Amino acid sequence: IDKFHISIFNRWGEVVYNSYNLSEKWDGKYKGLELPSGIYAYYVEIICKDGSKFFKKGNITLIK
């Protein structure tokens, strides 16, 4: 993997998590505060060293 980007959004479309580091993990918090359980949208973009691109979007469920 040459480049990686993930964004996670709340139900109003606000970005609650954004990272370009593949080894970083989302802890379910936004601005240091725990988010409520619910469904959050995500968008992932990966660019490989050979130039191939991978895009994925969907929903994840945050459970406490």
PQR file of N, CA, C, O and H, with PARSE charges and radii, in Angstrom:
ATOM      1  N   ILE A   1       0.853  -1.184   0.000 -0.4000 1.5000
ATOM      2  CA  ILE A   1       0.000   0.000   0.000 -0.0000 2.0000
ATOM      3  C   ILE A   1       0.890   1.236   0.000  0.5500 1.7000
ATOM      4  O   ILE A   1       1.795   1.377   0.823 -0.5500 1.4000
ATOM      5  N   ASP A   2       0.608   2.124  -0.944 -0.4000 1.5000
ATOM      6  CA  ASP A   2       1.370   3.358  -1.057 -0.0000 2.0000
ATOM      7  C   ASP A   2       0.686   4.503  -0.311  0.5500 1.7000
ATOM      8  O   ASP A   2       1.334   5.269   0.402 -0.5500 1.4000
ATOM      9  H   ASP A   2      -0.127   2.009  -1.612  0.4000 1.0000
ATOM     10  N   LYS A   3      -0.635   4.607  -0.485 -0.4000 1.5000
ATOM     11  CA  LYS A   3      -1.408   5.655   0.196 -0.0000 2.0000
ATOM     12  C   LYS A   3      -2.692   5.059   0.749  0.5500 1.7000
ATOM     13  O   LYS A   3      -3.289   4.161   0.154 -0.5500 1.4000
ATOM     14  H   LYS A   3      -1.161   3.984  -1.064  0.4000 1.0000
ATOM     15  N   PHE A   4      -3.102   5.579   1.903 -0.4000 1.5000
ATOM     16  CA  PHE A   4      -4.310   5.103   2.584 -0.0000 2.0000
ATOM     17  C   PHE A   4      -5.038   6.304   3.170  0.5500 1.7000
ATOM     18  O   PHE A   4      -4.420   7.232   3.691 -0.5500 1.4000
ATOM     19  H   PHE A   4      -2.617   6.308   2.386  0.4000 1.0000
ATOM     20  N   HIS A   5      -6.361   6.269   3.077 -0.4000 1.5000
ATOM     21  CA  HIS A   5      -7.167   7.325   3.685 -0.0000 2.0000
ATOM     22  C   HIS A   5      -8.513   6.742   4.101  0.5500 1.7000
ATOM     23  O   HIS A   5      -9.163   6.043   3.324 -0.5500 1.4000
ATOM     24  H   HIS A   5      -6.864   5.515   2.654  0.4000 1.0000
ATOM     25  N   ILE A   6      -8.924   7.033   5.327 -0.4000 1.5000
ATOM     26  CA  ILE A   6     -10.246   6.639   5.806 -0.0000 2.0000
ATOM     27  C   ILE A   6     -10.908   7.831   6.477  0.5500 1.7000
ATOM     28  O   ILE A   6     -10.270   8.588   7.209 -0.5500 1.4000
ATOM     29  H   ILE A   6      -8.396   7.601   5.959  0.4000 1.0000
ATOM     30  N   SER A   7     -12.192   7.980   6.216 -0.4000 1.5000
ATOM     31  CA  SER A   7     -13.014   8.984   6.896 -0.0000 2.0000
ATOM     32  C   SER A   7     -14.253   8.282   7.427  0.5500 1.7000
ATOM     33  O   SER A   7     -14.824   7.418   6.761 -0.5500 1.4000
ATOM     34  H   SER A   7     -12.710   7.365   5.621  0.4000 1.0000
ATOM     35  N   ILE A   8     -14.666   8.659   8.636 -0.4000 1.5000
ATOM     36  CA  ILE A   8     -15.889   8.135   9.240 -0.0000 2.0000
ATOM     37  C   ILE A   8     -16.782   9.326   9.546  0.5500 1.7000
ATOM     38  O   ILE A   8     -16.326  10.347  10.060 -0.5500 1.4000
ATOM     39  H   ILE A   8     -14.202   9.361   9.177  0.4000 1.0000
ATOM     40  N   PHE A   9     -18.068   9.177   9.219 -0.4000 1.5000
ATOM     41  CA  PHE A   9     -19.029  10.274   9.311 -0.0000 2.0000
ATOM     42  C   PHE A   9     -20.181   9.898  10.234  0.5500 1.7000
ATOM     43  O   PHE A   9     -20.574   8.735  10.316 -0.5500 1.4000
ATOM     44  H   PHE A   9     -18.438   8.347   8.802  0.4000 1.0000
ATOM     45  N   ASN A  10     -20.723  10.912  10.937 -0.4000 1.5000
ATOM     46  CA  ASN A  10     -21.937  10.676  11.719 -0.0000 2.0000
ATOM     47  C   ASN A  10     -23.159  10.800  10.799  0.5500 1.7000
ATOM     48  O   ASN A  10     -23.006  11.001   9.594 -0.5500 1.4000
ATOM     49  H   ASN A  10     -20.404  11.857  10.870  0.4000 1.0000
ATOM     50  N   ARG A  11     -24.338  10.684  11.348 -0.4000 1.5000
ATOM     51  CA  ARG A  11     -25.553  10.680  10.511 -0.0000 2.0000
ATOM     52  C   ARG A  11     -25.862  12.025   9.865  0.5500 1.7000
ATOM     53  O   ARG A  11     -26.703  12.102   8.968 -0.5500 1.4000
ATOM     54  H   ARG A  11     -24.461  10.520  12.326  0.4000 1.0000
ATOM     55  N   TRP A  12     -25.193  13.085  10.310 -0.4000 1.5000
ATOM     56  CA  TRP A  12     -25.379  14.411   9.712 -0.0000 2.0000
ATOM     57  C   TRP A  12     -24.297  14.728   8.686  0.5500 1.7000
ATOM     58  O   TRP A  12     -24.268  15.828   8.134 -0.5500 1.4000
ATOM     59  H   TRP A  12     -24.510  13.022  11.038  0.4000 1.0000
ATOM     60  N   GLY A  13     -23.410  13.773   8.428 -0.4000 1.5000
ATOM     61  CA  GLY A  13     -22.368  13.962   7.442 -0.0000 2.0000
ATOM     62  C   GLY A  13     -21.114  14.639   7.960  0.5500 1.7000
ATOM     63  O   GLY A  13     -20.216  14.967   7.185 -0.5500 1.4000
ATOM     64  H   GLY A  13     -23.433  12.879   8.876  0.4000 1.0000
ATOM     65  N   GLU A  14     -21.047  14.847   9.256 -0.4000 1.5000
ATOM     66  CA  GLU A  14     -19.869  15.466   9.867 -0.0000 2.0000
ATOM     67  C   GLU A  14     -18.768  14.411  10.017  0.5500 1.7000
ATOM     68  O   GLU A  14     -19.041  13.299  10.468 -0.5500 1.4000
ATOM     69  H   GLU A  14     -21.777  14.581   9.885  0.4000 1.0000
ATOM     70  N   VAL A  15     -17.537  14.745   9.648 -0.4000 1.5000
ATOM     71  CA  VAL A  15     -16.417  13.823   9.799 -0.0000 2.0000
ATOM     72  C   VAL A  15     -16.068  13.707  11.279  0.5500 1.7000
ATOM     73  O   VAL A  15     -15.723  14.698  11.921 -0.5500 1.4000
ATOM     74  H   VAL A  15     -17.315  15.649   9.282  0.4000 1.0000
ATOM     75  N   VAL A  16     -16.159  12.481  11.819 -0.4000 1.5000
ATOM     76  CA  VAL A  16     -15.834  12.256  13.223 -0.0000 2.0000
ATOM     77  C   VAL A  16     -14.485  11.558  13.383  0.5500 1.7000
ATOM     78  O   VAL A  16     -13.948  11.481  14.488 -0.5500 1.4000
ATOM     79  H   VAL A  16     -16.439  11.675  11.297  0.4000 1.0000
ATOM     80  N   TYR A  17     -13.942  11.054  12.283 -0.4000 1.5000
ATOM     81  CA  TYR A  17     -12.620  10.435  12.297 -0.0000 2.0000
ATOM     82  C   TYR A  17     -12.027  10.522  10.906  0.5500 1.7000
ATOM     83  O   TYR A  17     -12.719  10.314   9.909 -0.5500 1.4000
ATOM     84  H   TYR A  17     -14.378  11.116  11.385  0.4000 1.0000
ATOM     85  N   ASN A  18     -10.743  10.830  10.845 -0.4000 1.5000
ATOM     86  CA  ASN A  18     -10.047  10.976   9.578 -0.0000 2.0000
ATOM     87  C   ASN A  18      -8.604  10.534   9.789  0.5500 1.7000
ATOM     88  O   ASN A  18      -7.955  10.988  10.731 -0.5500 1.4000
ATOM     89  H   ASN A  18     -10.181  10.999  11.655  0.4000 1.0000
ATOM     90  N   SER A  19      -8.088   9.655   8.925 -0.4000 1.5000
ATOM     91  CA  SER A  19      -6.717   9.196   9.101 -0.0000 2.0000
ATOM     92  C   SER A  19      -6.094   8.831   7.758  0.5500 1.7000
ATOM     93  O   SER A  19      -6.763   8.360   6.839 -0.5500 1.4000
ATOM     94  H   SER A  19      -8.615   9.286   8.160  0.4000 1.0000
ATOM     95  N   TYR A  20      -4.793   9.066   7.682 -0.4000 1.5000
ATOM     96  CA  TYR A  20      -3.985   8.638   6.534 -0.0000 2.0000
ATOM     97  C   TYR A  20      -2.986   7.564   6.959  0.5500 1.7000
ATOM     98  O   TYR A  20      -2.112   7.183   6.180 -0.5500 1.4000
ATOM     99  H   TYR A  20      -4.249   9.448   8.428  0.4000 1.0000
ATOM    100  N   ASN A  21      -3.114   7.081   8.180 -0.4000 1.5000
ATOM    101  CA  ASN A  21      -2.197   6.099   8.747 -0.0000 2.0000
ATOM    102  C   ASN A  21      -2.911   4.756   8.872  0.5500 1.7000
ATOM    103  O   ASN A  21      -3.865   4.625   9.639 -0.5500 1.4000
ATOM    104  H   ASN A  21      -3.824   7.390   8.813  0.4000 1.0000
ATOM    105  N   LEU A  22      -2.450   3.767   8.122 -0.4000 1.5000
ATOM    106  CA  LEU A  22      -3.096   2.458   8.095 -0.0000 2.0000
ATOM    107  C   LEU A  22      -3.079   1.771   9.465  0.5500 1.7000
ATOM    108  O   LEU A  22      -3.987   0.998   9.772 -0.5500 1.4000
ATOM    109  H   LEU A  22      -1.675   3.874   7.499  0.4000 1.0000
ATOM    110  N   SER A  23      -2.081   2.036  10.278 -0.4000 1.5000
ATOM    111  CA  SER A  23      -1.978   1.357  11.580 -0.0000 2.0000
ATOM    112  C   SER A  23      -2.751   2.071  12.692  0.5500 1.7000
ATOM    113  O   SER A  23      -2.842   1.549  13.803 -0.5500 1.4000
ATOM    114  H   SER A  23      -1.344   2.664  10.029  0.4000 1.0000
ATOM    115  N   GLU A  24      -3.306   3.245  12.416 -0.4000 1.5000
ATOM    116  CA  GLU A  24      -4.106   3.969  13.409 -0.0000 2.0000
ATOM    117  C   GLU A  24      -5.511   3.370  13.481  0.5500 1.7000
ATOM    118  O   GLU A  24      -6.073   2.974  12.460 -0.5500 1.4000
ATOM    119  H   GLU A  24      -3.232   3.668  11.513  0.4000 1.0000
ATOM    120  N   LYS A  25      -6.063   3.306  14.664 -0.4000 1.5000
ATOM    121  CA  LYS A  25      -7.412   2.739  14.864 -0.0000 2.0000
ATOM    122  C   LYS A  25      -8.339   3.783  15.466  0.5500 1.7000
ATOM    123  O   LYS A  25      -7.917   4.611  16.273 -0.5500 1.4000
ATOM    124  H   LYS A  25      -5.606   3.627  15.494  0.4000 1.0000
ATOM    125  N   TRP A  26      -9.615   3.736  15.063 -0.4000 1.5000
ATOM    126  CA  TRP A  26     -10.620   4.633  15.622 -0.0000 2.0000
ATOM    127  C   TRP A  26     -11.100   4.060  16.943  0.5500 1.7000
ATOM    128  O   TRP A  26     -11.431   2.877  17.024 -0.5500 1.4000
ATOM    129  H   TRP A  26      -9.958   3.064  14.408  0.4000 1.0000
ATOM    130  N   ASP A  27     -11.143   4.883  17.976 -0.4000 1.5000
ATOM    131  CA  ASP A  27     -11.547   4.430  19.306 -0.0000 2.0000
ATOM    132  C   ASP A  27     -12.996   4.763  19.644  0.5500 1.7000
ATOM    133  O   ASP A  27     -13.422   4.592  20.787 -0.5500 1.4000
ATOM    134  H   ASP A  27     -10.875   5.845  17.910  0.4000 1.0000
ATOM    135  N   GLY A  28     -13.756   5.238  18.660 -0.4000 1.5000
ATOM    136  CA  GLY A  28     -15.164   5.560  18.905 -0.0000 2.0000
ATOM    137  C   GLY A  28     -15.368   6.915  19.547  0.5500 1.7000
ATOM    138  O   GLY A  28     -16.451   7.216  20.049 -0.5500 1.4000
ATOM    139  H   GLY A  28     -13.410   5.377  17.732  0.4000 1.0000
ATOM    140  N   LYS A  29     -14.318   7.740  19.531 -0.4000 1.5000
ATOM    141  CA  LYS A  29     -14.407   9.071  20.137 -0.0000 2.0000
ATOM    142  C   LYS A  29     -14.289  10.151  19.066  0.5500 1.7000
ATOM    143  O   LYS A  29     -13.743   9.933  17.985 -0.5500 1.4000
ATOM    144  H   LYS A  29     -13.438   7.496  19.123  0.4000 1.0000
ATOM    145  N   TYR A  30     -14.823  11.325  19.407 -0.4000 1.5000
ATOM    146  CA  TYR A  30     -14.709  12.506  18.561 -0.0000 2.0000
ATOM    147  C   TYR A  30     -14.398  13.688  19.463  0.5500 1.7000
ATOM    148  O   TYR A  30     -15.151  13.994  20.388 -0.5500 1.4000
ATOM    149  H   TYR A  30     -15.267  11.502  20.285  0.4000 1.0000
ATOM    150  N   LYS A  31     -13.294  14.340  19.187 -0.4000 1.5000
ATOM    151  CA  LYS A  31     -12.817  15.470  20.007 -0.0000 2.0000
ATOM    152  C   LYS A  31     -12.692  15.060  21.474  0.5500 1.7000
ATOM    153  O   LYS A  31     -13.007  15.834  22.377 -0.5500 1.4000
ATOM    154  H   LYS A  31     -12.683  14.091  18.436  0.4000 1.0000
ATOM    155  N   GLY A  32     -12.220  13.806  21.696 -0.4000 1.5000
ATOM    156  CA  GLY A  32     -11.987  13.314  23.047 -0.0000 2.0000
ATOM    157  C   GLY A  32     -13.209  12.796  23.780  0.5500 1.7000
ATOM    158  O   GLY A  32     -13.086  12.273  24.888 -0.5500 1.4000
ATOM    159  H   GLY A  32     -11.964  13.177  20.962  0.4000 1.0000
ATOM    160  N   LEU A  33     -14.390  12.931  23.182 -0.4000 1.5000
ATOM    161  CA  LEU A  33     -15.626  12.473  23.828 -0.0000 2.0000
ATOM    162  C   LEU A  33     -16.142  11.210  23.155  0.5500 1.7000
ATOM    163  O   LEU A  33     -16.090  11.080  21.932 -0.5500 1.4000
ATOM    164  H   LEU A  33     -14.489  13.356  22.282  0.4000 1.0000
ATOM    165  N   GLU A  34     -16.642  10.280  23.965 -0.4000 1.5000
ATOM    166  CA  GLU A  34     -17.199   9.049  23.409 -0.0000 2.0000
ATOM    167  C   GLU A  34     -18.475   9.344  22.640  0.5500 1.7000
ATOM    168  O   GLU A  34     -19.353  10.063  23.116 -0.5500 1.4000
ATOM    169  H   GLU A  34     -16.685  10.386  24.958  0.4000 1.0000
ATOM    170  N   LEU A  35     -18.563   8.775  21.443 -0.4000 1.5000
ATOM    171  CA  LEU A  35     -19.763   8.940  20.627 -0.0000 2.0000
ATOM    172  C   LEU A  35     -20.813   7.918  21.042  0.5500 1.7000
ATOM    173  O   LEU A  35     -20.473   6.863  21.578 -0.5500 1.4000
ATOM    174  H   LEU A  35     -17.850   8.191  21.056  0.4000 1.0000
ATOM    175  N   PRO A  36     -22.087   8.222  20.797 -0.5600 1.5000
ATOM    176  CA  PRO A  36     -23.142   7.265  21.146  0.2800 2.0000
ATOM    177  C   PRO A  36     -23.133   6.072  20.199  0.5500 1.7000
ATOM    178  O   PRO A  36     -22.660   6.159  19.066 -0.5500 1.4000
ATOM    179  N   SER A  37     -23.669   4.955  20.692 -0.4000 1.5000
ATOM    180  CA  SER A  37     -23.845   3.794  19.831 -0.0000 2.0000
ATOM    181  C   SER A  37     -24.700   4.198  18.643  0.5500 1.7000
ATOM    182  O   SER A  37     -25.598   5.030  18.768 -0.5500 1.4000
ATOM    183  H   SER A  37     -24.053   4.885  21.612  0.4000 1.0000
ATOM    184  N   GLY A  38     -24.418   3.611  17.499 -0.4000 1.5000
ATOM    185  CA  GLY A  38     -25.195   3.930  16.316 -0.0000 2.0000
ATOM    186  C   GLY A  38     -24.484   3.518  15.050  0.5500 1.7000
ATOM    187  O   GLY A  38     -23.445   2.860  15.090 -0.5500 1.4000
ATOM    188  H   GLY A  38     -23.688   2.935  17.397  0.4000 1.0000
ATOM    189  N   ILE A  39     -25.046   3.905  13.938 -0.4000 1.5000
ATOM    190  CA  ILE A  39     -24.501   3.572  12.633 -0.0000 2.0000
ATOM    191  C   ILE A  39     -23.747   4.778  12.097  0.5500 1.7000
ATOM    192  O   ILE A  39     -24.252   5.900  12.103 -0.5500 1.4000
ATOM    193  H   ILE A  39     -25.891   4.439  13.905  0.4000 1.0000
ATOM    194  N   TYR A  40     -22.529   4.527  11.634 -0.4000 1.5000
ATOM    195  CA  TYR A  40     -21.661   5.557  11.086 -0.0000 2.0000
ATOM    196  C   TYR A  40     -21.224   5.138   9.688  0.5500 1.7000
ATOM    197  O   TYR A  40     -20.973   3.960   9.436 -0.5500 1.4000
ATOM    198  H   TYR A  40     -22.118   3.615  11.629  0.4000 1.0000
ATOM    199  N   ALA A  41     -21.136   6.096   8.791 -0.4000 1.5000
ATOM    200  CA  ALA A  41     -20.701   5.821   7.417 -0.0000 2.0000
ATOM    201  C   ALA A  41     -19.182   5.931   7.347  0.5500 1.7000
ATOM    202  O   ALA A  41     -18.565   6.697   8.087 -0.5500 1.4000
ATOM    203  H   ALA A  41     -21.340   7.054   8.995  0.4000 1.0000
ATOM    204  N   TYR A  42     -18.592   5.150   6.442 -0.4000 1.5000
ATOM    205  CA  TYR A  42     -17.145   5.253   6.236 -0.0000 2.0000
ATOM    206  C   TYR A  42     -16.825   5.297   4.751  0.5500 1.7000
ATOM    207  O   TYR A  42     -17.613   4.858   3.913 -0.5500 1.4000
ATOM    208  H   TYR A  42     -19.094   4.528   5.840  0.4000 1.0000
ATOM    209  N   TYR A  43     -15.658   5.832   4.447 -0.4000 1.5000
ATOM    210  CA  TYR A  43     -15.132   5.880   3.089 -0.0000 2.0000
ATOM    211  C   TYR A  43     -13.642   5.583   3.173  0.5500 1.7000
ATOM    212  O   TYR A  43     -12.910   6.255   3.900 -0.5500 1.4000
ATOM    213  H   TYR A  43     -15.018   6.188   5.127  0.4000 1.0000
ATOM    214  N   VAL A  44     -13.192   4.577   2.431 -0.4000 1.5000
ATOM    215  CA  VAL A  44     -11.786   4.187   2.431 -0.0000 2.0000
ATOM    216  C   VAL A  44     -11.240   4.298   1.015  0.5500 1.7000
ATOM    217  O   VAL A  44     -11.885   3.889   0.050 -0.5500 1.4000
ATOM    218  H   VAL A  44     -13.786   4.031   1.840  0.4000 1.0000
ATOM    219  N   GLU A  45     -10.051   4.853   0.909 -0.4000 1.5000
ATOM    220  CA  GLU A  45      -9.354   4.941  -0.375 -0.0000 2.0000
ATOM    221  C   GLU A  45      -7.941   4.395  -0.177  0.5500 1.7000
ATOM    222  O   GLU A  45      -7.212   4.832   0.713 -0.5500 1.4000
ATOM    223  H   GLU A  45      -9.527   5.186   1.693  0.4000 1.0000
ATOM    224  N   ILE A  46      -7.567   3.432  -1.023 -0.4000 1.5000
ATOM    225  CA  ILE A  46      -6.234   2.836  -0.967 -0.0000 2.0000
ATOM    226  C   ILE A  46      -5.626   2.918  -2.353  0.5500 1.7000
ATOM    227  O   ILE A  46      -6.276   2.598  -3.349 -0.5500 1.4000
ATOM    228  H   ILE A  46      -8.159   3.077  -1.747  0.4000 1.0000
ATOM    229  N   ILE A  47      -4.381   3.347  -2.411 -0.4000 1.5000
ATOM    230  CA  ILE A  47      -3.632   3.357  -3.664 -0.0000 2.0000
ATOM    231  C   ILE A  47      -2.408   2.478  -3.447  0.5500 1.7000
ATOM    232  O   ILE A  47      -1.614   2.706  -2.533 -0.5500 1.4000
ATOM    233  H   ILE A  47      -3.854   3.607  -1.602  0.4000 1.0000
ATOM    234  N   CYS A  48      -2.270   1.469  -4.302 -0.4000 1.5000
ATOM    235  CA  CYS A  48      -1.159   0.525  -4.187 -0.0000 2.0000
ATOM    236  C   CYS A  48       0.068   1.038  -4.920  0.5500 1.7000
ATOM    237  O   CYS A  48      -0.018   1.963  -5.727 -0.5500 1.4000
ATOM    238  H   CYS A  48      -2.914   1.284  -5.043  0.4000 1.0000
ATOM    239  N   LYS A  49       1.205   0.430  -4.631 -0.4000 1.5000
ATOM    240  CA  LYS A  49       2.463   0.842  -5.243 -0.0000 2.0000
ATOM    241  C   LYS A  49       2.451   0.667  -6.762  0.5500 1.7000
ATOM    242  O   LYS A  49       3.159   1.381  -7.473 -0.5500 1.4000
ATOM    243  H   LYS A  49       1.274  -0.321  -3.974  0.4000 1.0000
ATOM    244  N   ASP A  50       1.651  -0.280  -7.262 -0.4000 1.5000
ATOM    245  CA  ASP A  50       1.571  -0.479  -8.713 -0.0000 2.0000
ATOM    246  C   ASP A  50       0.598   0.492  -9.386  0.5500 1.7000
ATOM    247  O   ASP A  50       0.386   0.428 -10.597 -0.5500 1.4000
ATOM    248  H   ASP A  50       1.076  -0.860  -6.685  0.4000 1.0000
ATOM    249  N   GLY A  51       0.009   1.388  -8.593 -0.4000 1.5000
ATOM    250  CA  GLY A  51      -0.900   2.396  -9.129 -0.0000 2.0000
ATOM    251  C   GLY A  51      -2.366   2.009  -9.104  0.5500 1.7000
ATOM    252  O   GLY A  51      -3.225   2.841  -9.395 -0.5500 1.4000
ATOM    253  H   GLY A  51       0.181   1.440  -7.609  0.4000 1.0000
ATOM    254  N   SER A  52      -2.671   0.764  -8.763 -0.4000 1.5000
ATOM    255  CA  SER A  52      -4.070   0.357  -8.702 -0.0000 2.0000
ATOM    256  C   SER A  52      -4.746   1.033  -7.511  0.5500 1.7000
ATOM    257  O   SER A  52      -4.122   1.290  -6.481 -0.5500 1.4000
ATOM    258  H   SER A  52      -1.973   0.089  -8.526  0.4000 1.0000
ATOM    259  N   LYS A  53      -6.038   1.311  -7.682 -0.4000 1.5000
ATOM    260  CA  LYS A  53      -6.805   2.036  -6.667 -0.0000 2.0000
ATOM    261  C   LYS A  53      -7.966   1.186  -6.178  0.5500 1.7000
ATOM    262  O   LYS A  53      -8.548   0.405  -6.930 -0.5500 1.4000
ATOM    263  H   LYS A  53      -6.544   1.101  -8.518  0.4000 1.0000
ATOM    264  N   PHE A  54      -8.289   1.356  -4.903 -0.4000 1.5000
ATOM    265  CA  PHE A  54      -9.389   0.634  -4.275 -0.0000 2.0000
ATOM    266  C   PHE A  54     -10.198   1.635  -3.470  0.5500 1.7000
ATOM    267  O   PHE A  54      -9.652   2.377  -2.654 -0.5500 1.4000
ATOM    268  H   PHE A  54      -7.816   1.990  -4.292  0.4000 1.0000
ATOM    269  N   PHE A  55     -11.508   1.649  -3.706 -0.4000 1.5000
ATOM    270  CA  PHE A  55     -12.422   2.520  -2.966 -0.0000 2.0000
ATOM    271  C   PHE A  55     -13.510   1.663  -2.341  0.5500 1.7000
ATOM    272  O   PHE A  55     -14.016   0.734  -2.972 -0.5500 1.4000
ATOM    273  H   PHE A  55     -11.951   1.046  -4.369  0.4000 1.0000
ATOM    274  N   LYS A  56     -13.860   1.967  -1.131 -0.4000 1.5000
ATOM    275  CA  LYS A  56     -14.926   1.237  -0.450 -0.0000 2.0000
ATOM    276  C   LYS A  56     -15.675   2.207   0.429  0.5500 1.7000
ATOM    277  O   LYS A  56     -15.062   3.032   1.107 -0.5500 1.4000
ATOM    278  H   LYS A  56     -13.448   2.721  -0.619  0.4000 1.0000
ATOM    279  N   LYS A  57     -16.995   2.122   0.428 -0.4000 1.5000
ATOM    280  CA  LYS A  57     -17.808   2.916   1.341 -0.0000 2.0000
ATOM    281  C   LYS A  57     -18.908   2.039   1.878  0.5500 1.7000
ATOM    282  O   LYS A  57     -19.333   1.083   1.229 -0.5500 1.4000
ATOM    283  H   LYS A  57     -17.492   1.451  -0.122  0.4000 1.0000
ATOM    284  N   GLY A  58     -19.365   2.367   3.062 -0.4000 1.5000
ATOM    285  CA  GLY A  58     -20.412   1.570   3.677 -0.0000 2.0000
ATOM    286  C   GLY A  58     -20.736   2.110   5.058  0.5500 1.7000
ATOM    287  O   GLY A  58     -20.499   3.279   5.363 -0.5500 1.4000
ATOM    288  H   GLY A  58     -19.020   3.143   3.590  0.4000 1.0000
ATOM    289  N   ASN A  59     -21.283   1.233   5.882 -0.4000 1.5000
ATOM    290  CA  ASN A  59     -21.689   1.599   7.238 -0.0000 2.0000
ATOM    291  C   ASN A  59     -21.053   0.671   8.247  0.5500 1.7000
ATOM    292  O   ASN A  59     -20.850  -0.514   7.981 -0.5500 1.4000
ATOM    293  H   ASN A  59     -21.476   0.283   5.634  0.4000 1.0000
ATOM    294  N   ILE A  60     -20.742   1.217   9.402 -0.4000 1.5000
ATOM    295  CA  ILE A  60     -20.278   0.405  10.527 -0.0000 2.0000
ATOM    296  C   ILE A  60     -21.166   0.736  11.716  0.5500 1.7000
ATOM    297  O   ILE A  60     -21.709   1.837  11.812 -0.5500 1.4000
ATOM    298  H   ILE A  60     -20.907   2.179   9.618  0.4000 1.0000
ATOM    299  N   THR A  61     -21.308  -0.216  12.612 -0.4000 1.5000
ATOM    300  CA  THR A  61     -22.125  -0.013  13.809 -0.0000 2.0000
ATOM    301  C   THR A  61     -21.208   0.088  15.014  0.5500 1.7000
ATOM    302  O   THR A  61     -20.421  -0.816  15.293 -0.5500 1.4000
ATOM    303  H   THR A  61     -20.867  -1.110  12.535  0.4000 1.0000
ATOM    304  N   LEU A  62     -21.323   1.191  15.716 -0.4000 1.5000
ATOM    305  CA  LEU A  62     -20.567   1.413  16.938 -0.0000 2.0000
ATOM    306  C   LEU A  62     -21.428   0.905  18.100  0.5500 1.7000
ATOM    307  O   LEU A  62     -22.532   1.397  18.333 -0.5500 1.4000
ATOM    308  H   LEU A  62     -21.963   1.925  15.489  0.4000 1.0000
ATOM    309  N   ILE A  63     -20.905  -0.081  18.816 -0.4000 1.5000
ATOM    310  CA  ILE A  63     -21.636  -0.693  19.933 -0.0000 2.0000
ATOM    311  C   ILE A  63     -20.844  -0.469  21.209  0.5500 1.7000
ATOM    312  O   ILE A  63     -19.634  -0.693  21.244 -0.5500 1.4000
ATOM    313  H   ILE A  63     -20.008  -0.481  18.627  0.4000 1.0000
ATOM    314  N   LYS A  64     -21.513  -0.036  22.236 -0.4000 1.5000
ATOM    315  CA  LYS A  64     -20.851   0.200  23.535 -0.0000 2.0000
ATOM    316  C   LYS A  64     -21.222  -0.883  24.510  0.5500 1.7000
ATOM    317  O   LYS A  64     -20.768  -0.865  25.655 -0.5500 1.4000
ATOM    318  H   LYS A  64     -22.496   0.146  22.208  0.4000 1.0000
TER
END
